[in-house]
Amino acid sequence: MKPLSFALIGRSGCGKGTQAKLLMKHFGNLFYISTGNLLRELAGMDTIAGKEVKKILSNGDLIPDFIIIGLWMREICNNLNGGQGILFDGAPRRISEAKQADNFFEFLGIGENFFPILLDISREEAFARLTKRRICKKCGKLIPWVGEFKKLEKCNDCGGELVQRQDDNPEAINRRLDFFDSEVKEVVDYYKKDSRLITINGNQPIEKVFEDILKALPVK
């Protein structure tokens, strides 16, 4: 059987990054794609596209989907080998991206083993988590506001000071949550139509969320 591929979708703060790490560790053969990482890498380049993307990111505006799709395809074409599946962290975020991803996966011959996973939390829960989560000032580790992490006073990796992320202010958070309601929900509906979407209750402890993901998959 060909390797499994995944897309983790959900409101900001739902735990996509945490579950992505657990999936990577469990399956061991996943090629990780973070749109945010790819955009930040591009924004750091001294090129026309890099400068334009940096400007868009600085203004908090939306990146055109052709840029995002182009970054995915370049990264996957240049790096994916025959024994790997793909793990999208927080993507696709627009219906056009979802359709292009389907076409690309079909081209690669991995479309039948692609599983979009919705980590479902309410807008209210997402807002609460985002306003309370913290980041380590020393090593940059993001500390979610869930379970045992709520009790941490210092980074559990390096002992660094925990502070609020600059973009975790109410105005910026509401913009991100508005984007989910206006754009990402269309992607959720798109995957629901042909019964591909796996919906997981994201309000549970981290370990239970991961356990439910594995239970929902045809191959463990």
Backbone as a ProteinNet text record, in pm:
[ID]
protein_1_A
[PRIMARY]
MKPLSFALIGRSGCGKGTQAKLLMKHFGNLFYISTGNLLRELAGMDTIAGKEVKKILSNGDLIPDFIIIGLWMREICNNLNGGQGILFDGAPRRISEAKQADNFFEFLGIGENFFPILLDISREEAFARLTKRRICKKCGKLIPWVGEFKKLEKCNDCGGELVQRQDDNPEAINRRLDFFDSEVKEVVDYYKKDSRLITINGNQPIEKVFEDILKALPVK
[TERTIARY]
84.2	0	87.2	46	121.3	108.2	208.7	205.2	81.4	37.6	-74.8	-28.7	-119.6	-94.6	-209.1	-178.2	-276.3	-275.5	-391.3	-401.4	-470.8	-403.7	-462.1	-524.7	-655.9	-731.8	-802	-819.6	-892.8	-865	-943	-922.1	-785	-730.3	-606.1	-622.5	-520	-526.2	-583.5	-623.2	-687.2	-586.9	-457.9	-357	-299.6	-307.3	-257.4	-108.2	-29	114.5	150.4	81.4	106.2	72.8	-43.6	-83.4	4.4	54.2	146	272	326	446.3	419.7	301.9	268.2	252.4	192.4	178.2	314.7	402.3	536.4	609.7	599.9	667.9	607.6	473.6	405.2	432.9	422.4	435.8	579.7	654.8	797.1	832.7	736.2	766.3	683.9	665	583.9	671	644.8	714.3	628.6	683.4	608.6	605	484.5	466.6	394.8	463.8	402.8	403	284.1	275	340.6	320.2	379.1	531	591.8	737.9	787.5	717.9	757.9	746.1	640.1	622.2	727.5	759.5	862.3	998.8	1025.3	1150.9	1157.4	1047.2	1042	1055.8	988.7	993.5	1133.6	1217.4	1354.4	1450.3	1401.9	1487.4	1489.9	1604.3	1620.2	1580.9	1453.2	1398.2	1271.3	1223.9	1099.9	984.9	969.1	859.9	877.9	1002	1028.4	990.9	1025.3	994.5	843.7	774.3	629.1	559.5	604	545.4	574	693.7	728.8	636.8	607.6	519.4	377.7	329.8	194.3	185.5	286.4	287.3	293.4	373.4	387.4	256.7	178.9	50.5	-62.9	-34.2	-138.1	-241.1	-204.5	-296.5	-282.5	-370	-372.1	-276.4	-202.9	-111.5	-192.6	-168.6	-240.3	-221.1	-326.7	-316.8	-219.9	-194.5	-100.2	42.3	73.6	203.8	213.8	108.6	107.6	115.1	33.5	33.6	169.7	227.3	359.7	466.9	461.1	557.8	543	418.5	394.1	455	420.4	459.6	611	675.8	822.4	884.1	834.2	888.6	868.9	749.3	718.4	793.6	793.3	862.5	1011.6	1070.3	1214.8	1256.9	1163.1	1205.2	1134.8	1010.4	934.3	991.8	1016.3	1062.4	950.7	975.6	871.2	816.1	888.1	839.8	771.4	747.4	690.8	548.2	470.3	344.4	367.3	263.6	273	187.1	236.7	160.4	150.9	31.1	4.7	-38	32	-1.9	-74.9	-208.4	-286.8	-318.9	-326.3	-358.1	-425.4	-501.1	-535.3	-628.4	-621.6	-703.9	-807.5	-796.3	-894.4	-940.2	-1059.2	-1115.5	-1027.6	-969	-881	-757.7	-705.2	-589.3	-626.1	-744.2	-787.9	-801	-856.4	-875.5	-740.8	-649.8	-518.3	-439.6	-455.1	-388.8	-439.7	-569.7	-625.8	-565.5	-557.1	-499.8	-353.8	-280.6	-138.1	-118.3	-199	-189	-225.2	-321.2	-359.1	-242.4	-176.2	-57.9	52.6	69.6	172.9	132.2	3.3	-45.2	-71.2	-94.9	-118.2	-255.2	-339.4	-468.9	-560.2	-555.6	-648.6	-615.1	-493.8	-452.5	-433.1	-506	-498.4	-618.1	-590	-695.6	-693.8	-794.2	-807.7	-870.9	-809.4	-854	-888.8	-1012.6	-1056.5	-1045.2	-963.5	-956.2	-1056.8	-1170.6	-1287	-1295.3	-1277.1	-1302.8	-1387	-1460	-1545.1	-1460.8	-1521.4	-1452.5	-1418.2	-1509.6	-1487.4	-1368.2	-1359.4	-1247.4	-1115.9	-1119.3	-998.8	-950.2	-1042.2	-1005.6	-942.1	-1002.3	-950.2	-809.1	-788.1	-655.7	-550.3	-585.3	-487.9	-448.9	-542.5	-510	-429.2	-429.4	-360.4	-233.6	-218.6	-99.3	24.5	141.6	264.3	375.4	482.2	597	722.5	818.2	941.5	1028.2	1067.7	1150.3	1289.6	1332.8	1469.1	1478.3	1393.9	1406.4	1294.4	1190	1082.3	975.3	980.5	879	742.4	640.3	504.4	438.8	386.8	324.8	173.1	99.4	-46.4	-113.9	-233.7	-310.1	-407	-350.5	-431.4	-365.4	-447.8	-399.8	-292.7	-188	-79.1	2.6	-2.3	75.6	30.6	-94.7	-145.8	-68.5	-8.1	59.2	203.7	256.8	397.1	421.7	527.9	569.8	694.7	770.1	887.3	883.8	958.8	964.9	1011.7	938.2	974.7	1087.3	1137.9	1253.8	1383.6	1379.4	1504	1497.7	1380.1	1366.4	1353	1332.4	1322.5	1192.9	1191.4	1074.5	962.9	839.4	724.5	654	631.1	567.4	457.4	375	269.5	327.4	279.2	323	269.6	347.3	307.3	176.4	155	33.3	-83.6	-68	-178.8	-249.9	-284.9	-366.9	-508.6	-610.1	-750	-781.8	-729.4	-760.2	-705.2	-578.6	-516.9	-582.5	-615.6	-680.9	-815.9	-893.8	-1026.1	-1014.8	-909.5	-889.2	-865.4	-783.9	-755.3	-880.4	-960	-1082.7	-1187.9	-1191.5	-1281.9	-1244.9	-1114.4	-1069.2	-1115.2	-1108.5	-1157.5	-1305.5	-1383.9	-1528.7	-1563.9	-1485.8	-1520.1	-1457.8	-1340	-1267.8	-1248.7	-1194.9	-1157.4	-1280	-1390.9	-1513	-1556.8	-1526.8	-1557.8	-1474.7	-1349.7	-1263.7	-1319	-1363.2	-1423.5	-1544.6	-1630.6	-1750.3	-1712.9	-1607.2	-1560	-1521.2	-1448.8	-1407.6	-1523.6	-1620.5	-1737.2	-1821.8	-1826.4	-1916.2	-1893.2	-1765.2	-1739.9	-1694.1	-1734.4	-1713.4	-1566.6	-1478.8	-1336.3	-1295.9	-1370.1	-1328.2	-1337.9	-1230.5	-1229.8	-1240.5	-1347.1	-1368.9	-1336.9	-1249.3	-1203.4	-1237.6	-1288.2	-1317.7	-1185.9	-1154.9	-1029.4	-1029.6	-1142.1	-1151	-1095	-1055.9	-1005.8	-856.6	-803.2	-658.5	-582.1	-459.8	-377.2	-369.7	-346.6	-330.5	-459.2	-574.1	-703.1	-733.4	-698.8	-717.6	-638.5	-512.9	-429.2	-482	-526.6	-585.2	-705.6	-790.1	-908.5	-870.4	-763.3	-716.1	-676	-597	-550.6	-667.1	-765.4	-883.7	-961.4	-960.6	-1040	-972.8	-843.7	-770.6	-785.6	-786.9	-802.3	-678.5	-561.9	-436.6	-373.2	-333.8	-277	-126.4
-120.6	0	124.9	224.9	348.9	426.1	510.5	586.6	675	700.5	789.2	933.6	1022.4	1165.7	1234.1	1348.8	1415.7	1566.7	1626.3	1771.1	1800.3	1873.1	1912.1	2049.8	2056.5	2179.9	2215.3	2344.2	2385.1	2530.3	2582.9	2720.6	2735.6	2855.2	2884.1	2844.9	2778.8	2737.4	2599.1	2529.4	2398.5	2286.7	2313.8	2212.1	2142.9	2207	2144.2	2111	2207.4	2185.4	2071.5	2063.3	1956.2	1820.2	1809.2	1681.8	1645.6	1746	1719.8	1651.2	1697.5	1635.3	1490.9	1466.1	1329.9	1237.2	1287.6	1207.6	1178	1278	1259.4	1149.6	1154.5	1056	916.8	910.1	780.7	710.7	784.3	720.8	721.8	824.2	826.9	845.9	850.2	862.6	973.6	1082.5	1194.1	1313.8	1372.4	1495.7	1613.7	1693.9	1799.7	1927.9	1981.2	2107.4	2206.2	2314.2	2424.4	2546.2	2591.7	2708.4	2829.9	2844.6	2957.7	2958	2841.3	2831.4	2865.7	2815	2841.7	2990.2	3054.3	3197.1	3280.8	3243.7	3318.6	3303.1	3183.1	3160.5	3247.8	3252.8	3335.2	3483.3	3525.8	3667.1	3710.8	3615.3	3648.4	3656.5	3629.2	3632.1	3771.3	3805.4	3935.2	3923.3	3889.6	3876.4	3960.4	3981.3	4059	3992.7	3861.1	3788.9	3792.5	3773.8	3775.8	3907.6	4016.1	4149.2	4175.1	4128.1	4147.7	4065.6	3942.3	3857.1	3915.8	3966.6	4028.8	4146.5	4225.3	4341.1	4297	4193.5	4142.3	4088.8	4010.8	3954	4063.7	4167.2	4277.4	4352.5	4360.4	4432.4	4345	4215.5	4124.5	4090.9	4109.7	4081.1	3935.8	3895	3756.3	3734.7	3625.5	3587.3	3526.5	3566.7	3505.9	3354.4	3282.2	3136.7	3078.8	3150.6	3096.6	3094.3	3184.5	3182	3059.5	3038.7	2926.2	2792.5	2776.2	2651.3	2629.2	2737.5	2727.4	2682.8	2734.2	2694.4	2547.3	2501.7	2359.7	2270.8	2302.8	2216.4	2211.4	2326.4	2328.4	2242.9	2260.6	2188.8	2038	1997.1	1854.8	1793.4	1861.5	1808.5	1791.1	1883.3	1880.1	1781.3	1741.3	1666.8	1534	1516.3	1396	1272.4	1167.6	1042.3	938.6	823.5	724	659.8	667.9	603.7	697.6	821.1	920.5	959.4	990.9	1060.6	1208.4	1287.5	1432.3	1470.3	1561.5	1614	1765.5	1814.8	1958.1	2005.9	2104.5	2164.2	2295.8	2294.2	2416.4	2451.5	2356.3	2380.1	2254.8	2268.6	2390.1	2483.6	2614.4	2712.7	2778.1	2755.2	2807	2693.1	2709.5	2604	2578.6	2686.1	2671.3	2589.4	2609	2531.3	2384.8	2357.6	2219.6	2146.4	2212.7	2149.9	2125.7	2222.6	2205.4	2094.6	2086.7	1979.3	1843.3	1830.7	1705.2	1668.6	1767.4	1742.5	1698.8	1767.1	1737.1	1598.4	1563.4	1431.2	1321.5	1350.2	1253.5	1231.8	1339.8	1332.9	1248.4	1263.8	1190.2	1045.9	1015	880.4	850.2	954.9	932.8	984.7	1018.7	1077.9	988.3	857.5	766.2	749.2	785	770.5	906	1006.2	1139.7	1161.9	1202.7	1217.5	1357.4	1440.4	1570.1	1552.6	1613.4	1597.8	1734.5	1749.5	1872.8	1856.3	1940.3	1945.5	2051.1	2005	2091.3	2152.6	2284.7	2359.8	2481	2534.4	2650.4	2776.9	2879.5	3008.6	3061.5	3043.5	3092	3021.1	2890.1	2814.3	2856.3	2876	2918.7	3054.4	3148	3280.5	3271.1	3190.3	3174.5	3115.4	3013.5	2950.8	3047.3	3122.1	3209.7	3328.4	3378.4	3492.1	3448.6	3318.6	3270.2	3189.7	3142.1	3063.5	3154.3	3089.6	3165.5	3106.2	3182.5	3137.9	3159.3	3068.8	3081.5	3191	3285.1	3397.4	3352.7	3238.7	3191.1	3100	2995.5	2896.5	2903.9	2982.4	3000	2893.7	2799.3	2694.7	2754.9	2713	2760.3	2670.9	2732.5	2659.2	2676	2570.5	2582.7	2595.8	2654.2	2668.2	2550.6	2431.7	2310.5	2218.4	2138.6	2034.1	2078.1	1995.6	2018.9	2142.8	2186	2303.6	2430.1	2433	2550.6	2577.9	2474	2487.6	2536.3	2536.6	2573.5	2720.5	2744.9	2882.5	2919.1	2815.9	2834.2	2729.3	2751.8	2657.2	2521.3	2416.4	2281.9	2220.5	2291.4	2244.5	2311	2444.9	2516.8	2601	2610.4	2690.7	2838.9	2876.3	3017.6	3082.7	3215.8	3293.4	3276.9	3262.4	3247.8	3382.5	3423.1	3551.7	3531.7	3633.6	3627	3657.7	3587.2	3614.4	3749	3820.5	3954	3954.3	3850.5	3847.4	3780	3749.9	3693.3	3802.6	3908.5	4014.2	4000.5	4050.3	4027.8	4066	4177	4220.3	4121.8	4083	3989.7	3851.7	3809.4	3678.7	3676.1	3780.1	3785	3785.1	3846.7	3843.3	3699.6	3625.8	3487.1	3401.1	3425.2	3346.9	3383.5	3510.1	3552.7	3481.8	3468.4	3402.3	3256.4	3190.8	3052	3046.8	3136.8	3135.7	3167.9	3255.8	3299.3	3211.9	3154	3081.1	2931.8	2902.7	2763.6	2674.4	2730.9	2649.5	2594.9	2667.6	2617.8	2493.5	2492.4	2375.3	2256.8	2282.9	2178.4	2118	2204.4	2156.8	2078.7	2122.7	2055.8	1911	1889.8	1754.5	1672.6	1740.8	1670	1610.4	1676.4	1635.7	1492.8	1451.8	1313.4	1226.3	1267.2	1187.4	1158.8	1249.3	1230.2	1287	1386.4	1458.8	1373.7	1373.3	1311.1	1424	1423.7	1528.9	1477	1548.6	1509.1	1620.5	1581.1	1677.7	1731.5	1856.9	1916.2	1972	1961.4	2012.1	1914.8	1798	1694.4	1715	1642.1	1645.6	1601.9	1648.5	1622.4	1473.5	1391.4	1247	1183.5	1229.9	1174.7	1217.4	1340.7	1386.6	1297.3	1270.6	1186.9	1043.7	992.2	857.5	849	951.8	952.2	962.3	1035.9	1044.7	905.7	835.4	702.1	604.3	614.4	527	549.1	673.2	708.2	669.7	634.9	603.1	455.6	425.6	286.2	202.5	269.9	200.7	264.7	187.2	239.3	244.9
0	0	0	-77.1	-83.8	47.2	77.7	203.6	213.3	334.6	358.3	354.1	311.8	315.1	389.3	450.5	536	514.4	542.3	554.3	686	774.2	902	887.4	910.5	890.4	1021.1	1045.1	1164.8	1198.1	1287.9	1332.2	1397.6	1391.5	1461.8	1607.8	1662.8	1802.2	1825.1	1717.4	1734.8	1761.7	1743.3	1771.2	1649.5	1532.6	1410	1419.3	1466.9	1475.2	1568.6	1681	1778.2	1718.8	1653.5	1594.3	1475.3	1404.3	1293.1	1343.1	1454.8	1512.2	1552.5	1609.3	1651	1530.7	1423.4	1301.3	1239.6	1238.5	1183.5	1260.9	1391.3	1475.1	1457	1446.5	1438.1	1305.1	1194.1	1062.7	1011.9	1046	1013.4	867.6	778.1	634.7	569.6	644.2	593.9	560.2	444.6	405.3	451.2	540.7	609.3	526.4	509	437.1	528.1	563.2	637.3	546.3	506.8	419.1	484.4	616	686.9	677.8	697.1	687.6	547.5	445.7	306.9	273.6	322.4	296	367.2	490.3	563.2	496.4	444.7	372.7	247.5	172.7	52.2	86.1	193.6	233.6	274.8	310.9	349.8	233.5	111.1	-7.3	-70.7	-125.9	-191.9	-339.3	-360.7	-495.8	-505.9	-627.7	-645.1	-571.1	-591.4	-525.1	-373.9	-329.1	-185.7	-121.7	-187.4	-133.8	-131.7	-234.8	-239.5	-130.6	-112.4	-8.5	129.3	150.6	279	308	205	220.3	256.9	189.4	217	359.6	400.3	535.3	640.9	615.9	711.7	729.6	621.9	627	678.9	697.2	743.6	637.4	509.7	399.9	353.5	261.9	215.5	98.7	105.7	-2	-115.8	-240.8	-353.8	-355.9	-390.6	-383.8	-486.3	-598	-696.4	-640.5	-548.9	-482.8	-391.6	-313.7	-218.9	-292.4	-394.8	-471.5	-538.3	-592	-654.5	-556.8	-433.8	-330.8	-295.1	-280.2	-250.3	-356.8	-481.5	-592.4	-607.6	-593.1	-601.6	-491.4	-368.8	-254.3	-268.8	-311.4	-325.1	-442.5	-557.5	-675.6	-651.1	-575.1	-551.8	-442.9	-356.8	-238.1	-212.3	-258.7	-222.7	-290	-209.4	-268.9	-268.4	-329.3	-350.4	-225.7	-113.3	7.3	104.5	63.4	154	118.9	224.3	207.6	237.2	225.6	246.8	366.3	447.1	559.5	547.3	515.6	510.8	649.2	701.9	831	805.9	824.8	807.9	664.5	578.9	438.4	382.9	273.8	198.5	277.6	244.5	314.3	223.2	92.9	-2.1	-92.6	-149	-233.1	-356.3	-411.8	-528.8	-492.4	-371.4	-326.7	-310.6	-256.4	-236.2	-369.9	-468.5	-599.6	-668.6	-658.2	-718.4	-647.7	-515.1	-440.3	-487.3	-508.8	-560	-694.8	-784.7	-917.9	-908.1	-820.1	-804	-744.2	-644.1	-582.2	-681.5	-767	-870.3	-965.9	-1001.1	-1088	-1024	-892.1	-819.4	-789.4	-808.7	-783.3	-636.7	-556.5	-412.5	-368.6	-464.1	-430.6	-349	-372.4	-304.7	-156.4	-116.8	23	91.1	46.4	104.9	197	322.1	421.1	483.4	450.1	515.7	653.4	755.1	893.5	951.4	996.2	1061.5	1212.4	1276.3	1422.4	1466.1	1509.3	1526.5	1666.9	1673.5	1797	1760	1856.4	1831.5	1817.7	1761.8	1751.7	1890.9	1984.5	2121.9	2186.6	2166.6	2221.9	2156.4	2025.1	1953.6	2005.6	2023.2	2072	2211	2296.8	2432.7	2430.9	2347.5	2341.2	2287.9	2184.5	2119.4	2206.7	2285.1	2371.3	2493.8	2521.9	2642.5	2612.9	2488.3	2459.7	2464.9	2479.7	2495.4	2408.1	2396	2318.6	2402.1	2388.5	2465.1	2404.2	2487.5	2442.9	2400.9	2454.1	2428.8	2307	2302.8	2194	2090.5	2119.8	2023.1	2023.4	2119.4	2124.5	2158.8	2084.6	2110.5	2215.8	2320.4	2430.2	2421.3	2385.1	2372	2507.8	2506.9	2630.8	2642.7	2659.6	2674	2775.6	2843.1	2932.4	3029.8	3040.9	3135.5	3101.3	2974	2933.1	3005.2	3050.3	3120.4	3249.4	3306.2	3434.8	3421.6	3299.4	3280.3	3312.5	3386.9	3415.9	3337.1	3294.2	3209.1	3099.2	2992.9	2881.5	2931.8	2895.9	2941.7	2859.6	2758.5	2682.2	2728.5	2742.3	2772	2898.5	2961.1	3082.1	3058	2929.8	2894.3	2940.4	2936.6	2976.5	2873.7	2921.3	2832.8	2818	2692.2	2664.3	2561.3	2542.5	2441.3	2304.1	2201.8	2065.8	2019.6	1939.7	1896.4	1818.6	1739.3	1657.1	1728.1	1856.6	1933.8	2013.3	1942.1	2001.6	1947.1	2018.2	1978.3	1833.7	1786.4	1649	1546.4	1561.8	1467.4	1475.2	1596	1614	1543.6	1561	1496.4	1344.7	1290.7	1145.4	1099.7	1174.6	1137.7	1149.1	1253.2	1271.4	1166.9	1127.3	1019.2	889.2	864	741.9	739.5	852.8	858.7	823.5	881.7	857.8	713	649.4	513.5	405	430.3	326.3	357.2	473.7	503.2	516.6	562.1	573.1	436.9	330.7	196.4	165.1	211.4	192.7	271.9	394.1	477.5	407.1	353	281.5	155.7	88.2	-33.3	-3.1	106.2	143.2	200	259.3	313.2	201.7	87	-21.4	-66.1	-72.5	-115.7	0.5	120.8	243.2	272.4	233	262.1	397.1	444.5	563.5	689.5	767.7	900.5	1002.2	1080.7	1179.6	1318.6	1386.9	1520.1	1619.4	1734.8	1841.3	1897.3	1867.3	1909.2	2049.5	2119.9	2257	2359.9	2316.2	2406.2	2435.4	2534.4	2558.6	2434.2	2421.4	2303.5	2270.3	2371.5	2349.9	2296.9	2347.1	2302.7	2159.6	2123.8	1985.8	1890.8	1925	1839.2	1831.8	1944.3	1947.9	1855	1854.8	1768.4	1620.8	1591.7	1453.3	1403.9	1482.4	1441.9	1425.4	1515.5	1507.1	1377.5	1329.6	1212.3	1081.1	1085.1	963.7	926.3	796.4	752.8	779.6	792.1	820.1	941.8	1040.6	1164	1156.2
[MASK]
++++++++++++++++++++++++++++++++++++++++++++++++++++++++++++++++++++++++++++++++++++++++++++++++++++++++++++++++++++++++++++++++++++++++++++++++++++++++++++++++++++++++++++++++++++++++++++++++++++++++++++++++++++++++++++

